[in-house]
């Protein structure tokens, strides 16, 4: 009967949506026995919940000050969003969340541009960067579970104007990804020479993605759980198959070994080829940060998030480094199919598909194309989730139209979901003759967005740690510590800056630029670097208009937004329990 205490609003969104007003004679809250039929309950679920906010009271806002002067304990007592994500959801989002066309198809273009050695070096360096970045994000997300976007960390620890720019940067990134991925899914159907119009497939895929997200965070999580399992099984299967093929276990029994590293060679296009792959690799990891985005909708982020964050390391090593090593061994960078793609989503240009086709194995290439289609739908699904939560959080901080803060009784940012989904209608451009130009510029919009997001996460973590120490706190008070520490955040920030420099160079003077006209070179530069001026266009006017301060360490609010009220006592009990674990269990928990 604890839930039914007088005046209590504790419990999940499902509980809160199934109770009526209090019985003032008894003072107890009763369940409504006349809830009505299924249609009535469904319709009622779409109504606004006036007590539900995306950003908890006390979250730092646009002017660098808290919305409410209440203490952090009272400010975060109510759930900002429906906390229904379980540990298994976070773990599969972490393991398979960003495995998509960047790995399955984009790696082919990268292989053709830089060669197998450049492919391996670039993905390894970006993997190190992401390892540092995700651990920094995990530390802050466990301490301050924030819904919507990573702009809240930039607002709180860097500059409110930069937080505004990062919020809209992240929202735009995901808003344009939905139509791109829906079109990409329809393109994968062309692999089988389907006579059905792409517009039909666009309609089907768009319906599926929107329906999944209207089921709320639980629908998104369950779908991603299934998608991630399929992708993980596919990559592991390819790794096993790749090893067998390389050592001569294919149908023709020929041994391949490392001959393609000797001829045509390990590198292509020299240092510029490496820098071009460096940029491509960073795009392939986009979406890794979704683990942190889901923290505020997790039942117990202090328990679930650290495990998910640690597993990012294994995903980088196993699914990216190992699989791409095999790709470089099985497919020469001179293979004409790598550069003959009709788009970035053409399965014919996937080195995974090419490796299987070269071995003469029937049917498996079609299976891999199905996996690519599922990966594309997975990213499209994530795009609606990421953009809707970001827009809702920006609206709560008065940095976006207030209507986007509409949260229904089932904990869904309904208006933001509808808006993000409506942009998916741009996918019908796929049936028009202008599709190439339209989608090239949409890709340019989202191109560098992830780099700015990751760099801001690292810098926010550096500033957070400095403020934490300056205000007299010890690291023992934090539930989760980044394994890479502040040094890792500096390394991650530096590598993000290097990617920006590399992208500027390869955008200004790409491989083969001497044969292009001036207008083609100018167009190539803006397609590669369009995200940078857009970020500045959000930041500079906002900074000048609101005159926002750069946050000083002594002024940073390090209390509001923390979910646990007796964290020090809880951590002391847990650490005492962990000290009694055997060595193998401590080693396992450190790694996983």
C-alpha positions as CSV (number, residue, x, y, z in Angstrom):
1,X,0.0,0.0,0.0
2,X,3.0,2.2,0.0
3,X,2.2,3.5,-3.5
4,X,-1.2,4.6,-2.4
5,X,-0.1,7.0,0.3
6,X,-2.0,10.2,0.6
7,X,-1.3,12.7,-2.1
8,X,1.4,10.5,-3.6
9,X,2.3,10.7,-7.3
10,X,5.0,8.0,-7.1
11,X,5.2,5.2,-9.6
12,X,5.5,4.7,-13.3
13,X,3.7,6.5,-16.1
14,X,1.4,3.5,-16.4
15,X,0.4,3.8,-12.8
16,X,-0.1,7.5,-13.0
17,X,-2.2,7.3,-16.1
18,X,-4.6,4.7,-14.4
19,X,-5.6,6.7,-11.3
20,X,-8.2,9.3,-10.8
21,X,-8.4,12.2,-8.4
22,X,-8.2,11.5,-4.6
23,X,-11.1,10.4,-2.5
24,X,-11.4,13.3,-0.1
25,X,-13.4,11.4,2.4
26,X,-10.7,8.8,3.0
27,X,-7.7,10.7,1.6
28,X,-6.6,7.7,-0.4
29,X,-6.1,7.6,-4.1
30,X,-8.1,4.8,-5.8
31,X,-7.9,3.1,-9.1
32,X,-10.7,4.1,-11.5
33,X,-13.0,1.2,-11.9
34,X,-14.7,2.9,-14.9
35,X,-11.6,3.3,-17.0
36,X,-13.6,2.6,-20.2
37,X,-12.8,0.5,-23.2
38,X,-9.5,0.2,-25.0
39,X,-10.2,3.1,-27.4
40,X,-10.9,5.4,-24.5
41,X,-7.7,4.4,-22.6
42,X,-5.6,4.8,-25.8
43,X,-7.1,8.2,-26.5
44,X,-6.7,9.3,-22.9
45,X,-3.0,8.3,-23.1
46,X,-2.4,11.0,-25.7
47,X,-3.6,13.7,-23.4
48,X,-1.1,16.0,-21.9
49,X,0.2,15.2,-18.4
50,X,0.7,18.7,-16.8
51,X,3.0,17.3,-14.1
52,X,5.4,15.6,-16.5
53,X,8.5,17.5,-17.7
54,X,11.3,16.4,-20.0
55,X,13.9,18.4,-18.0
56,X,13.5,18.1,-14.2
57,X,13.0,21.2,-12.2
58,X,16.4,22.5,-11.3
59,X,18.1,21.9,-14.6
60,X,20.2,24.8,-15.7
61,X,18.4,26.8,-18.4
62,X,19.2,29.2,-21.2
63,X,20.4,32.1,-18.9
64,X,22.7,29.9,-16.9
65,X,20.4,29.9,-13.9
66,X,18.2,27.2,-12.5
67,X,14.5,27.2,-13.3
68,X,13.5,26.6,-9.8
69,X,15.2,27.5,-6.5
70,X,14.0,24.3,-4.8
71,X,16.5,21.9,-3.5
72,X,17.8,19.2,-5.8
73,X,16.0,16.5,-3.8
74,X,12.6,18.0,-4.4
75,X,13.4,19.2,-7.9
76,X,14.1,15.7,-9.2
77,X,11.7,13.6,-7.2
78,X,9.3,13.1,-10.1
79,X,10.2,11.1,-13.2
80,X,11.0,13.4,-16.1
81,X,10.2,10.7,-18.7
82,X,8.8,7.1,-18.5
83,X,11.7,5.2,-16.9
84,X,11.1,1.8,-18.5
85,X,14.5,1.0,-20.1
86,X,16.1,-2.1,-18.6
87,X,19.8,-3.1,-18.4
88,X,19.4,-5.5,-21.4
89,X,18.0,-2.6,-23.5
90,X,21.0,-0.3,-22.7
91,X,23.5,-3.1,-23.3
92,X,22.2,-4.0,-26.8
93,X,21.9,-0.3,-27.7
94,X,25.6,0.1,-26.6
95,X,26.7,-3.0,-28.4
96,X,24.8,-2.7,-31.7
97,X,23.4,0.8,-31.6
98,X,25.7,2.5,-34.1
99,X,26.4,-0.5,-36.3
100,X,24.9,0.5,-39.6
101,X,25.7,1.5,-43.1
102,X,28.9,3.3,-42.0
103,X,30.4,-0.2,-41.2
104,X,28.6,-2.4,-43.8
105,X,28.7,-0.1,-46.8
106,X,30.7,3.1,-46.1
107,X,33.8,1.1,-45.2
108,X,34.0,0.0,-48.8
109,X,34.4,3.6,-50.0
110,X,37.0,4.2,-47.2
111,X,38.9,1.0,-48.3
112,X,39.0,2.3,-51.9
113,X,40.2,5.7,-50.8
114,X,42.9,4.8,-48.3
115,X,43.7,1.1,-48.5
116,X,43.4,-1.6,-45.8
117,X,46.1,-0.1,-43.5
118,X,44.5,3.4,-43.5
119,X,41.1,1.7,-42.8
120,X,42.5,0.0,-39.8
121,X,44.5,2.9,-38.4
122,X,41.6,5.4,-38.8
123,X,39.0,3.2,-37.3
124,X,41.3,2.3,-34.4
125,X,42.1,6.0,-33.6
126,X,38.4,7.0,-33.8
127,X,37.6,3.9,-31.6
128,X,40.0,5.2,-29.0
129,X,38.4,8.6,-29.2
130,X,34.9,7.1,-28.7
131,X,36.1,5.0,-25.8
132,X,37.2,8.1,-24.0
133,X,34.1,10.1,-25.0
134,X,31.6,7.5,-24.0
135,X,33.2,6.9,-20.6
136,X,33.2,10.7,-20.0
137,X,29.5,10.8,-21.0
138,X,28.8,7.8,-18.8
139,X,30.3,9.5,-15.7
140,X,28.2,12.6,-16.2
141,X,25.0,10.7,-17.3
142,X,25.1,8.6,-14.1
143,X,25.6,11.6,-12.0
144,X,23.1,13.8,-13.9
145,X,20.5,11.7,-15.9
146,X,19.4,14.3,-18.4
147,X,16.7,13.7,-21.0
148,X,16.8,15.0,-24.5
149,X,20.3,16.0,-25.4
150,X,23.9,16.5,-24.4
151,X,23.3,20.3,-24.6
152,X,22.5,20.3,-20.9
153,X,26.1,19.4,-20.0
154,X,27.4,22.1,-22.3
155,X,24.9,24.6,-20.8
156,X,25.9,23.6,-17.2
157,X,29.7,23.3,-17.5
158,X,30.7,25.4,-20.5
159,X,28.4,28.1,-21.8
160,X,24.6,28.3,-22.1
161,X,24.9,29.7,-25.6
162,X,27.1,26.7,-26.6
163,X,24.5,24.4,-25.0
164,X,21.8,26.0,-27.2
165,X,24.0,25.5,-30.3
166,X,24.8,21.9,-29.4
167,X,21.1,21.1,-28.7
168,X,20.0,22.3,-32.1
169,X,23.0,20.8,-33.8
170,X,22.1,17.4,-32.4
171,X,18.4,17.8,-33.2
172,X,19.1,18.8,-36.8
173,X,21.5,15.9,-37.2
174,X,18.8,13.4,-36.3
175,X,15.9,15.2,-38.0
176,X,17.6,14.9,-41.4
177,X,18.7,11.4,-40.8
178,X,15.1,10.0,-40.9
179,X,14.3,10.7,-44.5
180,X,17.8,9.7,-45.5
181,X,17.6,6.3,-43.8
182,X,14.0,5.6,-45.1
183,X,15.3,6.3,-48.7
184,X,18.3,4.1,-47.9
185,X,16.1,1.2,-46.8
186,X,14.1,1.5,-50.1
187,X,17.4,1.5,-52.0
188,X,18.4,-1.8,-50.4
189,X,15.4,-3.4,-52.0
190,X,16.8,-2.5,-55.4
191,X,19.5,-5.1,-54.8
192,X,16.9,-7.7,-55.8
193,X,15.7,-5.7,-58.8
194,X,12.3,-5.1,-57.4
195,X,9.8,-3.6,-59.9
196,X,7.8,-1.9,-57.2
197,X,8.3,1.9,-57.0
198,X,10.6,3.2,-54.3
199,X,7.7,5.4,-53.0
200,X,5.8,2.3,-51.9
201,X,8.7,1.0,-49.9
202,X,9.2,4.5,-48.4
203,X,5.6,4.4,-47.2
204,X,6.0,1.0,-45.6
205,X,9.3,1.8,-43.9
206,X,8.1,5.2,-42.7
207,X,4.9,3.6,-41.2
208,X,7.0,1.0,-39.4
209,X,9.4,3.5,-37.8
210,X,6.6,5.9,-36.8
211,X,4.6,3.1,-35.3
212,X,7.5,1.8,-33.2
213,X,8.1,5.3,-31.7
214,X,4.4,5.8,-30.9
215,X,4.8,2.9,-28.6
216,X,7.0,5.1,-26.5
217,X,10.5,4.5,-25.2
218,X,9.6,0.8,-24.5
219,X,8.7,0.4,-28.2
220,X,12.0,2.0,-29.3
221,X,14.0,-0.1,-26.9
222,X,12.5,-3.4,-27.8
223,X,12.9,-2.7,-31.5
224,X,16.5,-1.7,-31.0
225,X,17.1,-4.8,-28.9
226,X,15.9,-7.0,-31.8
227,X,17.7,-5.0,-34.5
228,X,21.0,-5.0,-32.4
229,X,20.8,-8.8,-31.9
230,X,20.4,-9.3,-35.7
231,X,23.4,-7.0,-36.4
232,X,25.6,-8.6,-33.8
233,X,24.9,-12.1,-35.1
234,X,25.6,-11.0,-38.6
235,X,29.0,-9.4,-37.7
236,X,30.0,-12.4,-35.6
237,X,29.0,-14.7,-38.4
238,X,31.0,-12.7,-41.0
239,X,34.1,-12.8,-38.7
240,X,33.9,-16.6,-38.5
241,X,33.3,-16.8,-42.2
242,X,36.0,-14.3,-43.0
243,X,38.6,-16.3,-41.0
244,X,37.6,-19.5,-42.8
245,X,37.8,-17.8,-46.3
246,X,41.2,-16.2,-45.6
247,X,42.9,-19.4,-44.6
248,X,41.6,-21.3,-47.6
249,X,38.4,-22.8,-46.4
250,X,36.2,-21.3,-49.2
251,X,34.5,-23.3,-52.0
252,X,37.6,-23.1,-54.2
253,X,40.1,-23.8,-51.3
254,X,42.4,-21.0,-52.3
255,X,44.6,-19.4,-49.5
256,X,44.4,-15.6,-49.4
257,X,46.3,-14.6,-46.3
258,X,47.8,-11.1,-46.5
259,X,48.4,-11.0,-50.2
260,X,46.2,-7.9,-50.7
261,X,48.4,-5.9,-48.3
262,X,51.4,-6.6,-50.5
263,X,49.6,-6.1,-53.8
264,X,47.9,-3.7,-54.6
265,X,49.3,-2.5,-51.2
266,X,48.4,-1.4,-47.7
267,X,48.0,2.3,-48.4
268,X,46.3,4.3,-51.2
269,X,46.5,8.1,-51.9
270,X,49.1,8.5,-49.2
271,X,48.5,10.7,-46.1
272,X,45.5,12.4,-47.6
273,X,43.9,9.0,-48.2
274,X,44.4,8.3,-44.5
275,X,42.8,11.6,-43.5
276,X,39.8,10.9,-45.8
277,X,39.3,7.5,-44.1
278,X,39.8,9.2,-40.7
279,X,36.7,11.4,-41.4
280,X,34.7,8.4,-42.8
281,X,35.4,6.4,-39.7
282,X,34.1,9.1,-37.4
283,X,30.8,9.0,-39.3
284,X,30.6,5.2,-39.0
285,X,30.6,5.6,-35.2
286,X,27.7,8.1,-35.1
287,X,25.0,7.1,-32.7
288,X,27.3,5.7,-30.0
289,X,26.3,8.5,-27.7
290,X,22.6,7.3,-27.7
291,X,23.5,5.3,-24.5
292,X,23.8,8.5,-22.6
293,X,20.7,9.9,-24.2
294,X,18.6,7.1,-22.8
295,X,19.9,7.5,-19.2
296,X,17.0,9.6,-18.1
297,X,14.5,7.0,-19.3
298,X,16.4,4.1,-17.6
299,X,14.9,2.5,-14.4
300,X,18.3,2.5,-12.6
301,X,21.0,4.4,-14.6
302,X,23.5,4.0,-11.7
303,X,23.4,0.2,-12.2
304,X,22.7,-0.2,-15.9
305,X,24.7,2.6,-17.5
306,X,28.2,1.7,-16.4
307,X,27.8,-1.8,-17.8
308,X,26.6,-0.5,-21.1
309,X,29.4,2.0,-21.3
310,X,32.1,-0.6,-20.6
311,X,30.7,-2.8,-23.4
312,X,31.4,0.0,-26.0
313,X,35.1,-1.0,-25.8
314,X,34.3,-4.6,-26.9
315,X,32.0,-3.4,-29.6
316,X,34.8,-1.2,-31.0
317,X,37.3,-4.0,-30.8
318,X,35.2,-6.9,-32.0
319,X,32.7,-5.5,-34.4
320,X,34.8,-2.7,-36.0
321,X,38.5,-3.6,-35.8
322,X,38.3,-7.4,-36.2
323,X,35.7,-7.3,-39.0
324,X,37.5,-4.5,-40.9
325,X,40.8,-6.3,-40.6
326,X,39.1,-9.3,-42.4
327,X,37.6,-6.9,-45.0
328,X,41.1,-5.6,-45.8
329,X,42.4,-9.2,-46.1
330,X,39.5,-10.4,-48.3
331,X,38.9,-7.4,-50.7
332,X,41.6,-5.5,-52.6
333,X,41.1,-1.7,-52.6
334,X,41.3,-1.8,-56.4
335,X,38.0,-3.8,-56.7
336,X,35.9,-1.7,-59.1
337,X,32.7,-2.5,-57.2
338,X,33.9,-0.4,-54.2
339,X,33.7,2.8,-56.1
340,X,30.8,1.9,-58.4
341,X,28.1,2.5,-55.8
342,X,25.0,4.4,-56.9
343,X,24.7,5.7,-53.3
344,X,26.2,5.4,-49.9
345,X,23.6,2.6,-49.2
346,X,24.2,0.5,-52.3
347,X,24.8,-3.1,-51.0
348,X,26.6,-3.9,-54.3
349,X,29.5,-1.7,-52.9
350,X,29.6,-3.3,-49.5
351,X,32.9,-5.0,-48.9
352,X,31.1,-7.5,-46.7
353,X,28.9,-8.5,-49.7
354,X,31.9,-8.4,-52.1
355,X,33.9,-10.7,-49.9
356,X,31.1,-13.3,-49.8
357,X,30.5,-12.9,-53.6
358,X,34.2,-13.4,-54.3
359,X,34.2,-16.6,-52.4
360,X,31.4,-17.9,-54.7
361,X,28.9,-18.5,-51.8
362,X,25.3,-18.3,-53.0
363,X,22.4,-16.7,-51.0
364,X,24.6,-15.2,-48.3
365,X,25.0,-11.9,-50.2
366,X,21.2,-11.5,-50.0
367,X,21.3,-12.3,-46.3
368,X,23.8,-9.6,-45.8
369,X,21.7,-7.2,-47.8
370,X,18.8,-7.9,-45.4
371,X,21.1,-7.1,-42.5
372,X,22.0,-3.8,-44.2
373,X,18.3,-3.0,-44.5
374,X,17.7,-3.8,-40.9
375,X,20.7,-1.6,-39.9
376,X,19.3,1.2,-41.9
377,X,15.8,0.9,-40.3
378,X,17.5,0.8,-36.9
379,X,19.2,4.1,-37.5
380,X,15.9,5.6,-38.8
381,X,14.3,4.4,-35.6
382,X,17.0,6.0,-33.5
383,X,16.7,9.2,-35.4
384,X,13.0,9.8,-34.3
385,X,13.9,8.9,-30.7
386,X,17.0,11.1,-30.6
387,X,15.5,14.2,-32.3
388,X,12.2,14.0,-30.3
389,X,13.9,13.9,-26.9
390,X,16.3,16.6,-27.9
391,X,13.5,18.9,-29.1
392,X,11.5,18.3,-26.0
393,X,14.4,19.1,-23.7
394,X,15.2,22.3,-25.7
395,X,11.6,23.4,-25.4
396,X,11.6,22.9,-21.6
397,X,14.7,25.1,-21.4
398,X,12.9,27.7,-23.6
399,X,15.4,27.2,-26.4
400,X,12.7,25.8,-28.8
401,X,9.0,26.3,-29.3
402,X,7.1,25.4,-26.1
403,X,4.8,23.1,-27.9
404,X,7.6,20.6,-28.3
405,X,7.5,20.1,-24.5
406,X,4.1,18.4,-24.7
407,X,4.4,15.1,-22.8
408,X,1.4,12.8,-22.8
409,X,0.2,10.6,-20.0
410,X,2.3,7.7,-21.2
411,X,5.5,9.7,-21.0
412,X,5.9,10.3,-24.8
413,X,7.1,13.7,-26.1
414,X,4.2,13.5,-28.6
415,X,4.4,16.7,-30.5
416,X,8.2,16.3,-31.0
417,X,7.6,12.7,-32.2
418,X,5.0,13.9,-34.7
419,X,7.2,16.7,-36.0
420,X,10.3,14.5,-36.4
421,X,8.1,11.9,-38.1
422,X,6.6,14.4,-40.5
423,X,10.1,15.3,-41.8
424,X,10.3,11.7,-42.9
425,X,7.9,12.7,-45.7
426,X,10.9,14.3,-47.4
427,X,11.9,10.7,-48.2
428,X,9.3,10.9,-51.1
429,X,11.9,13.0,-52.9
430,X,13.4,9.6,-53.7
431,X,10.8,9.3,-56.4
432,X,11.7,12.6,-58.0
433,X,14.5,13.5,-60.4
434,X,16.1,15.9,-57.8
435,X,16.8,13.2,-55.2
436,X,20.6,13.3,-55.6
437,X,21.0,17.0,-55.0
438,X,18.4,17.1,-52.1
439,X,19.9,14.2,-50.2
440,X,23.5,15.3,-50.8
441,X,22.8,18.5,-48.9
442,X,20.9,16.7,-46.2
443,X,23.9,14.5,-45.6
444,X,26.1,17.6,-45.5
445,X,23.8,19.0,-42.7
446,X,24.5,16.0,-40.5
447,X,28.1,15.5,-41.6
448,X,30.1,17.0,-38.8
449,X,27.4,17.1,-36.1
450,X,28.7,14.1,-34.2
451,X,32.2,15.6,-34.0
452,X,30.9,18.7,-32.3
453,X,28.8,16.6,-30.0
454,X,31.6,14.3,-29.0
455,X,34.1,17.2,-28.6
456,X,31.6,19.1,-26.3
457,X,31.1,16.0,-24.2
458,X,34.9,15.6,-23.6
459,X,35.3,19.3,-22.8
460,X,32.3,19.3,-20.5
461,X,33.7,16.4,-18.6
462,X,37.1,18.2,-18.2
463,X,35.3,21.3,-16.8
464,X,33.0,19.1,-14.6
465,X,35.9,17.3,-13.0
466,X,37.7,20.6,-12.3
467,X,34.6,22.2,-10.7
468,X,34.0,19.0,-8.7
469,X,37.4,19.2,-7.2
470,X,37.3,23.0,-6.7
471,X,34.0,22.8,-4.8
472,X,35.5,20.3,-2.3
473,X,34.1,17.0,-3.6
474,X,36.0,13.8,-3.9
475,X,35.8,11.2,-6.6
476,X,34.5,8.7,-4.1
477,X,31.2,10.6,-4.2
478,X,30.6,9.7,-7.9
479,X,28.8,6.5,-8.7
480,X,30.7,5.8,-11.8
481,X,34.2,7.1,-12.9
482,X,35.4,7.2,-16.5
483,X,38.1,4.6,-16.9
484,X,40.0,6.9,-19.2
485,X,39.8,9.8,-16.6
486,X,40.4,13.4,-17.4
487,X,43.5,12.5,-19.5
488,X,41.2,10.4,-21.7
489,X,38.8,13.3,-22.1
490,X,41.7,15.5,-23.2
491,X,42.8,12.8,-25.7
492,X,39.2,12.5,-27.0
493,X,38.9,16.3,-27.3
494,X,42.2,16.5,-29.2
495,X,41.3,13.7,-31.6
496,X,37.9,15.4,-32.3
497,X,39.8,18.6,-33.2
498,X,42.1,16.6,-35.4
499,X,39.1,15.2,-37.3
500,X,37.8,18.7,-37.8
501,X,41.2,19.7,-39.2
502,X,41.3,16.6,-41.4
503,X,37.8,17.3,-42.7
504,X,38.7,20.9,-43.5
505,X,41.7,19.8,-45.5
506,X,40.0,16.9,-47.4
507,X,37.0,19.2,-48.0
508,X,39.1,22.0,-49.3
509,X,41.4,19.8,-51.4
510,X,40.0,16.3,-51.7
511,X,41.7,13.4,-53.4
512,X,41.7,14.2,-57.2
513,X,40.6,17.9,-56.7
514,X,43.0,19.1,-59.4
515,X,40.7,17.6,-62.1
516,X,37.6,19.4,-60.7
517,X,36.3,22.9,-61.6
518,X,36.4,25.7,-59.1
519,X,32.6,25.5,-58.5
520,X,32.9,21.7,-58.0
521,X,35.6,22.3,-55.4
522,X,33.6,24.9,-53.6
523,X,30.5,22.7,-53.6
524,X,32.6,19.8,-52.3
525,X,33.9,21.9,-49.4
526,X,30.5,23.1,-48.2
527,X,29.1,19.5,-48.5
528,X,32.0,18.4,-46.2
529,X,31.9,21.3,-43.8
530,X,28.4,22.7,-43.8
531,X,27.7,21.7,-40.1
532,X,30.5,24.1,-38.9
533,X,28.9,27.4,-40.1
534,X,25.5,26.1,-38.9
535,X,26.8,25.6,-35.4
536,X,28.3,29.1,-35.4
537,X,25.0,30.5,-36.8
538,X,23.2,29.2,-33.7
539,X,25.9,30.1,-31.2
540,X,27.0,33.6,-32.1
541,X,23.6,35.4,-32.3
542,X,22.4,33.6,-29.1
543,X,25.6,34.6,-27.3
544,X,25.3,38.2,-28.4
545,X,21.5,38.5,-27.7
546,X,21.4,36.9,-24.2
547,X,25.0,37.8,-23.2
548,X,25.4,34.4,-21.6
549,X,28.4,33.9,-19.3
550,X,31.2,31.3,-19.7
551,X,30.5,29.1,-16.7
552,X,33.1,29.4,-13.9
553,X,34.0,26.4,-11.8
554,X,33.0,28.0,-8.6
555,X,29.5,28.9,-10.0
556,X,28.7,25.6,-11.6
557,X,25.7,23.8,-10.0
558,X,26.9,20.3,-9.1
559,X,23.9,19.3,-7.0
560,X,20.6,19.7,-8.9
561,X,19.7,16.9,-11.1
562,X,21.2,14.1,-9.1
563,X,18.7,11.3,-8.8
564,X,20.0,9.5,-5.7
565,X,19.5,11.3,-2.4
566,X,21.6,9.1,-0.2
567,X,24.3,8.3,-2.8
568,X,27.3,8.3,-0.4
569,X,25.8,5.7,1.8
570,X,24.6,3.5,-1.1
571,X,28.1,3.6,-2.7
572,X,29.8,2.8,0.6
573,X,27.6,-0.3,1.0
574,X,28.2,-1.4,-2.7
575,X,32.0,-0.9,-2.5
576,X,32.1,-2.9,0.7
577,X,30.2,-5.7,-1.0
578,X,32.5,-5.5,-4.1
579,X,35.6,-5.8,-1.9
580,X,34.5,-9.2,-0.9
581,X,34.2,-10.4,-4.5
582,X,36.7,-13.0,-5.9
583,X,39.4,-11.6,-8.2
584,X,37.8,-13.1,-11.3
585,X,34.5,-11.3,-10.7
586,X,36.2,-8.0,-10.0
587,X,38.2,-8.3,-13.2
588,X,35.0,-9.2,-15.1
589,X,33.1,-6.2,-13.7
590,X,36.0,-3.9,-14.5
591,X,35.9,-5.0,-18.2
592,X,32.2,-5.5,-18.6
